[in-house]
Amino acid sequence: MARARLQNKQKQFRDMLQRAVRAGFRALYVLADAWFGCKENILCCLDNNLTGIFQMKRGNMSYRYQEKTYTARQLYVVSGRKLVIC
């Protein structure tokens, strides 16, 4: 409960994912809804060699990946991974 008061949901997501990976949990995919579909969470998945599947809100949001800026659709193509962007 203390952690929930001190961190936002995005930070909690990344911390939980990091703890699971360190504990030896093995997975190929991370599935999350639009609440967790942000740049930092996508990058966290990629850094841990996981395929992130996030529902994304439509809009003009851009994402930085490997020092370049992409739209969600461009990121899907460039990443070479099976990121699912709805």
C-alpha positions as CSV (number, residue, x, y, z in Angstrom):
1,M,0.0,0.0,0.0
2,A,2.8,2.4,0.8
3,R,4.3,1.8,-2.7
4,A,0.9,2.6,-4.3
5,R,0.9,6.0,-2.5
6,L,4.5,6.9,-3.5
7,Q,4.5,5.8,-7.1
8,N,2.3,6.3,-10.1
9,K,0.8,3.3,-11.9
10,Q,3.4,3.5,-14.7
11,K,6.4,3.2,-12.3
12,Q,4.6,0.4,-10.4
13,F,4.2,-1.5,-13.7
14,R,7.9,-1.2,-14.5
15,D,9.0,-2.1,-11.0
16,M,6.7,-5.2,-11.0
17,L,8.0,-6.3,-14.4
18,Q,11.7,-5.8,-13.2
19,R,11.0,-7.8,-10.0
20,A,9.4,-10.7,-12.0
21,V,12.4,-10.8,-14.4
22,R,14.9,-10.8,-11.6
23,A,13.0,-13.6,-9.8
24,G,13.4,-15.7,-12.9
25,F,9.9,-15.5,-14.3
26,R,10.1,-16.3,-18.0
27,A,7.8,-14.9,-20.6
28,L,7.8,-13.9,-24.2
29,Y,5.0,-11.3,-24.1
30,V,3.7,-8.6,-21.8
31,L,0.0,-7.8,-22.2
32,A,-1.5,-4.6,-20.9
33,D,-4.4,-2.2,-21.6
34,A,-4.3,1.4,-22.6
35,W,-3.6,2.6,-19.0
36,F,-0.1,1.2,-19.3
37,G,0.6,2.0,-23.0
38,C,3.3,4.6,-22.6
39,K,6.8,5.1,-24.0
40,E,8.6,4.1,-20.7
41,N,6.7,0.9,-20.4
42,I,7.3,-0.1,-24.0
43,L,11.0,0.6,-23.6
44,C,11.1,-1.4,-20.4
45,C,9.6,-4.4,-22.2
46,L,12.1,-4.1,-25.1
47,D,15.0,-3.7,-22.6
48,N,14.0,-7.1,-21.1
49,N,13.6,-8.8,-24.4
50,L,9.9,-9.0,-24.1
51,T,7.3,-8.4,-26.8
52,G,4.9,-5.7,-25.5
53,I,1.3,-5.9,-26.4
54,F,-0.4,-2.7,-25.4
55,Q,-3.8,-1.2,-26.4
56,M,-2.9,2.3,-27.5
57,K,-5.1,5.3,-27.7
58,R,-5.3,6.9,-31.1
59,G,-3.7,10.3,-31.4
60,N,-0.5,12.1,-32.5
61,M,1.7,10.8,-29.7
62,S,5.3,10.1,-30.7
63,Y,7.7,7.6,-29.2
64,R,11.5,7.7,-28.9
65,Y,13.3,4.5,-29.7
66,Q,17.0,4.3,-30.2
67,E,17.4,8.1,-30.3
68,K,14.7,8.5,-33.1
69,T,11.1,9.6,-33.0
70,Y,8.3,7.4,-34.3
71,T,4.5,7.3,-34.4
72,A,3.0,4.2,-32.9
73,R,2.6,2.6,-36.4
74,Q,6.2,3.4,-37.4
75,L,7.5,2.0,-34.1
76,Y,5.7,-1.3,-34.9
77,V,7.4,-1.5,-38.3
78,V,10.9,-0.4,-37.1
79,S,11.1,-2.4,-33.9
80,G,11.2,-5.7,-35.8
81,R,9.2,-7.2,-33.0
82,K,5.6,-8.1,-32.8
83,L,4.4,-5.1,-30.9
84,V,0.6,-5.0,-31.3
85,I,-0.7,-1.5,-31.6
86,C,-4.5,-1.2,-31.7
